[in-house]
Every structure is written in structure tokens, then in C-alpha cells.
Amino acid sequence: MLSLMFATEEELGYDPTIQRRLDPKANRVCFVYEVDGHYYKTQKAIFDHRSLCITGRATRVWEVIEVASFDKLQSLEGSHTVVLKDVWLDAGSMTEGDIQREMFADLEQIANALEAGEEPKGFAGMDHESKQMLQKCLLARHWHRYFLTLVHECQGMTSKEVAEAAVSDSTLFGTPPAPVRPSSLRYADLSRMSLSQPSDLLSHEKNSFNRRHCPKRQSRVVFKEVCVALHDVSKFGDAMAALLSCVFGEIHRSHCVIAQC
């Protein structure tokens, strides 16, 4: 009770860098995010996962457009629709920008090695045509075209650590009955068919899987390219093109959610 009485607004869950507004032009409710001193008004949700797990990333991806401030919702002259990703990462995790910059630095080293006449280890076992294609791309420093273009990024608050004496209780909100739906194909999903109830609703003594309740850090990044959620792609060819782009693309947490288009 004392912690609630003396907590700041941020500690109570109020985020001053995002505000809810009524967009008079569209006659609908929107959110306005502040990212690195820039303001972005949401237009459409690309991905909004409503997880029941409080330790998740709470990932939300929006189509947004830049505006002047929280209260001036008219889009700025010359602004275009971009993508904003809002996520809570483990406090020690690398951000989208960190991963991209590290990969670009590695690619630069590979390109320098090629110029010096050295063949990268990754070329071993690769067919001649693929090797020539990658070598041409690397020497021309054209790898940026295979990645999303980062416009702005920022880091927000970090949640507090769990108290040393705290013990997780997965039955805190009760254990409602959880009917298990069998797979339509025999033996297609044995794990789902054999579970009598979700593992996160078992008692602490019976639940052998313990989640990591590490501190979370808010992370937001704005990308230039407008994307679509991979699970919303309706054409098989588009889905395969997105998956094939991972062969020489940005291989990290974004690809399980977003496909560039």
C-alpha cells in the first residue's frame, strides 16, 4: 500500500510519451506517440498481440504519420505513412537499431575482406552463382536494401526488478476450466492433445516451467517502409518472398511478426 501511495505517475503505469486523442479529421480515437522528439499519430494497427502473459513483450506495430504535437493532429507537410513498433524488451536485450548497426558493421568487415582477396567462411559450400551474387552486393555496399530503413528510435523507462522474496503464483486469478480442442489431423499436435490444462494455470508446485521475470525496458522504433503482418499475407508467393528475404536479410525478432512489402 505504501508503494502505491508514494509512487510516481510513471510507476503507476502512466506513460507521458503516449496520449490518447480524438482525431477530428477521421472522427475516431487515435494514439499519439513521442519518439526521439518527434510525434506520430496512429492510423491503423498492423499487429496488436493481446497476450495474457504479463512478462511478454506487449508488441504493437502501427501505421503512423508524423504530426506537430500531442494536440496538433494535422500531418506535417511532406510527411508520409511510416511504421512504428512499440515493444517491451528485456532490460539487457539489444534494440532493433543495435542489432542492425552490429550487422552492418559485420557486413562492412566482410566487404573489406573481399576487397583484400580473402573469401569469407560463410561462402564455404555455396554454389558459384550465389557466391557471385553475394560478392557483388557486398562489394557495392548494397546490403541496406535488404533491411528496413530506421528513421527514429528511443528507449523509455525500465520496470523494477522482482523482489528477492517474491514467489510466482500462476493460480493468482483462479483456474478456470480449460477445454482442450483436439487436432483435426491424428497425431498432428500431440502436445496440445495431451495437455489437460494450460501449463501457466497449474499450481506453482506442479508447474516445472518458470518464466524469467526480469526487468523490461520500453523500446520504440520508426521504420520508413510500410509493412504487413506475415500472418495477414494472403498470397503464397508474397509469403515465400518474405521468407526467402531472410537468407540475406535482417534475421532477428522482427521477422516473426513483420514482412516488408
Secondary structure, DSSP 8 states (H G I E B T S, - for coil): -HHHHT--TTTTT--TTEEEEEETTTTEEEEEEEETTEEEEEEEEEEE---S-TTS---EEEEEEEESSSS--SB-TT---EEEEEEEEETTS--HHHHHHHHHHHHHHHHHHHHTT---GGGTT--HHHHHHHHHHHHTT-GGGGS--EEEEEEEEE-----TT----TTTT----------SSTTS-HHHHH-SS-GGGS-TTT---------EEEEEEEESS-EEEGGG---HHHHHHHHHGGGGS--SGGGGTEEE-
